[in-house]
Amino acid sequence: MCCVAYPEPIYTQTLYLAHINFETRASILKLYYYCAFKSTCSVFAIFLIIHFIYTGNVFIPIYHLNTPRFIKMSEYDYLFKILIIGDSGVGKSSLLLRFSDDTFNDSFLSTIGVDFKIKTVNIDKKSVKLQIWDTAGQERFRTITSSYYKGAQGIIVVYDVTNKESFDNVKKWLDDIEKYAAPSVTKMLVGNKIDVEANRQVKSQTAKDYATSQNMTFIESSAKESTNVERAFLLMAESLKNSSKTTHGSGSAKKNIKVGEKIHTHKPLFGSCSEGSGSGSFNNFKSCGT
């Protein structure tokens, strides 16, 4: 076989797996077989199957995380990728869980790798789909999360109002944004855990002044008491929508694929992917990164 012709780019890359055991090969072969048997494979996937059968080499397709491919155009008017970053333990996952599912968990469990949720909100009678990524805050995961800055239109930096060190480290996170994110990215500073006012170490005015100096929107919140959580995400969504409209003009999504607006879909390589709110952590490989 020489090559495979694609009708249009599918925005994927492949990962080669070396030195895998028999069980892994058997599982992958079953996956390929199910894909072909159910007639849900793309041409690219069929090429990988034939290549595996003839050579024994395993290539796993990886979808480009910056380009969600499985959301129907009729479901939204705008699509934005938002990152939540900050030190470990400041409440990033709690904020995301409160906003997406309106729940709160008192027990602390540090996020491993990256988790995401998808939620649609209405802004000025427009449907805005938010793809929100919860990146790990611990230093040892920074090499993983750096790649997720690419393609983000909005970034929320979270600190704990009862932990001054987490506020001092905001500058480091802003340095990461400067290094990895697009210059036009919209930034927001969120001071979380205001429900523990007695233990406050960071004054509200201090954080507000700093946010102003960095051209960031500022808000304080409590994921536990659901204070200002929804408001924070809605403010970000509104800002992104207005920014997208100013940049691209109204109606431009129908003519071209624009950042933050409607995109064309592609058939998934292996079966179909779930749509709507969901998670996509490394522990849930079943998700297709939408």
N, C-alpha and C positions, 0 to 999 in steps of 0.2 A: 504494500500500500504506500502510495506516495504522499498524498495529502488529503485534507478535507476542506471543502469550500463552505464558508459560512455566508448566509444571506446578509448578515450584518453582525457587528461585534457583539459578543455575549459577555464581555467583561469578566472573564475568569482566568485563573491560572491553575497550574497543576502542581501537586506536591508528590514527589517520589518517595515511596516507602522502601527502605532497604533492610535486609536481614529480618524479615518478618517470619513468624512461626506458622506451622500448618493450620492452626485454628484461625489465625487472622486471615490467611489466604482463603480458607473455606468460607469464612463469613463474608468476605468481599465478593467472592464468586456468587454466593447466594444473593447478595445485593444486586449485582449485575444481572443475574438471571431473572430476578423479580422485576427489575426495571424493564428488561426486554420482553418478558412474558406479558406484562401488563400494558405494553406499548406506550410507556410514558417516557421513554428515553429520547433525548435529542440526538442529532447526528453526531455531535461531539462525544456524547456518552457511549454511543455504539462503537465509535472509533476506539475509545478506551477499553471497551469490553473485548473487541477483537485483538487489540494489542496485548491485553492481559492473557488471553487464551494462547496466543502464538508465542509469546516471549516470556510470560510469567512475571513480567514487571508490573508493579502496581502503581498507578497514578491516581491520586485522589483530587477531584476538582474542588477548587476553592473559589467562592464567589467574592467579587470585589466588594468589600464592606462599605465603601462610600456610595455604592449605587444599588439601592434596593430594587429588586427586579420583579417582585411578585405581588404588587399592590395594584389593583385595578384602577384605571384612570378615573372611573366614574365615582370612586369613593372619596375623593378629596380634591381640593383646589390647590393646596400648597403642601409640600412635604419638606420637613426640616430635620436635620440631624443635630441633636443637642448632646453635649457631654456634661457629666457631673464629675468634677474633680475636687481634690482636697485631701488633707491628711486622713489616715486611717482612724476610724472611730468618731468622726465628726457628725455622722448621721446621713451620709450620702444615700445609702441604700434605703434608709428609713424614709427619707424625703421622697424618693422614687416610688416606694411601695405605697406610701400614703396618697400620693397623687394618682397613681395608676389603679390601685385596688382599694384605696381608702381603709387600709389596715396598718397596724403598728405592732412590732414585736420587741418586747423589752430585752430579750436576750441578744447579746452582741455576737455576731459571726462575721468575721472579716471576709469581704468578697475576694474570691480567687479568680484572677483574670478579669473578665469583663462580663457584665450582665446588661440586658437591655429590655425595655418595655416600649410598646407602641400604643399611643392614645391619640384619639382625634378630638379636637375641640373646635368650637365655633367662634370665629372672630369676625365681627362686622358682616354677618350672614355668609361667611365663607368657611368651608371645611378645611381645617388645618391639621394635617397628620404629623404628629411629633414622634420621632424615633429617638428615644432617650437612652443614652449609654451611661452606665454606672461603672466608671473605671476604678481599679484598685488604687488605694491611697498609699499603701506601704512602699517604701523605697525600693524594695527588691522586685517590685512589679513594674517599675517605671519603664523598663526596657520593653515590656509587653504593651503598655498603654500608649506609648509614644506614637505608634502607627495609627491609633484611632483618632488622633487629632485631625488627620487629613480628611477633608470633606465635611468637617463640622461647620455649621453656620452659626451655632450658638454654644457658648460654654458657661456653665454655672460653677463658680468657685465657692466651695463651702468651708466654713470654719466653725469651731465650737466656741460660743461666747463664754464658756466656763474654762476654756483652755487657751491661754494667751499664746502658747507656742504654735498652736494651729493657725492663729491669726498672723503671727510673725512669718510663718511659712507660706503665706499667700503670695508673697513676692516670688518665691521659688516656683510656684505654680504659674504665675504670670510669665516668668522667664521661659517656662516650657511652652506656654501658649505662643510667645513671641518666636520661639524656635521652630515649633512644629505646625502651628495653625495658620490659616490664611490671614493676611493683614486686615481684611474686612470683617473678621469674625465678631459677633456681638457677645459682649461679656457682662456677666452679672455676679455680684458678690452677695452671698447669703450667710448671715450669722444664725446658726441653728442652736437649738436647746434653750430658748428663752424661757421655757417652763421652769428652769432651775435658776431663777433670778438671784437667789441668795448666794449662789456660787459664781456669779458673773465676774469675769476677769477683763473683759474687753468692753469698754464703753461704746454705746451706740453711736455717739457723735464722732468718736475716734475712727470707727470703721466707716462711717458715712463720708467723712472728710477724705479718707484714703481712697474710697471708691470713686469719689468725684475727681480726685487727682489722676486716677487711672482711666477715666472716661467709662466708668462702669455704673450700671444701675445697682442700687443697694436696697436690701430688704432683710429684716430679721424674721425668723420663723421658729416654729416648734412642730416637729413631725409627730411627737407624742400627742400633743393637744390639737393637732391639725390647724395650727395658726399660721396664716399667710402662705401655706404650702401651695394651694391651688393658685393663689394670686401671683406667686413668684413665677410659676410656669406660664400662666396666662400673659403676664407682662412680657416674658421672653418671647412667647409666640406672637404677640401683637407687634413687638419690636421687629422681629424677623419678617413678618408679613409686610409691614410698612417699608422695611428696608428693601425687600425683594421687589415690591411694587415700584419703588423709586428707581431702583437699578435697572429693571427690565421693562417697566411700563406695563400697562394693563393689556391683557389679551395676548401677550407674547408667548405664552405657553403653548398656544395652538400652532404656532409656526415653528418654534424651535424648542429643543430640550434645554431648559434653563435651570441653574442651581436654585433649589428651593421651590421649584414648580413641577408641573406634571411631567412624568417620564413614561416612555413606552416600556411595555413588559416583555419578558422573554420566557419561554418555556423552561422550567427547571430541568436540570440534568437527570435527577432521579426522583420521579414522582412529583407530587405537588407539595407546596409549603402552606402552613397555616397562616391565616391573615388575622389582623386585629391585634388586640393586646396580647402580649406573650413575652416569654423570656428567651434569652439566647446566650446563656453562660457557657463556659467550656464544659460544664457538666451536662449540658443538654445539646449534644451534637445534632440532634434531630432537627433543630431549627435551622433554617436556611439563611439566616442573616438578614431578614427583611426588617 
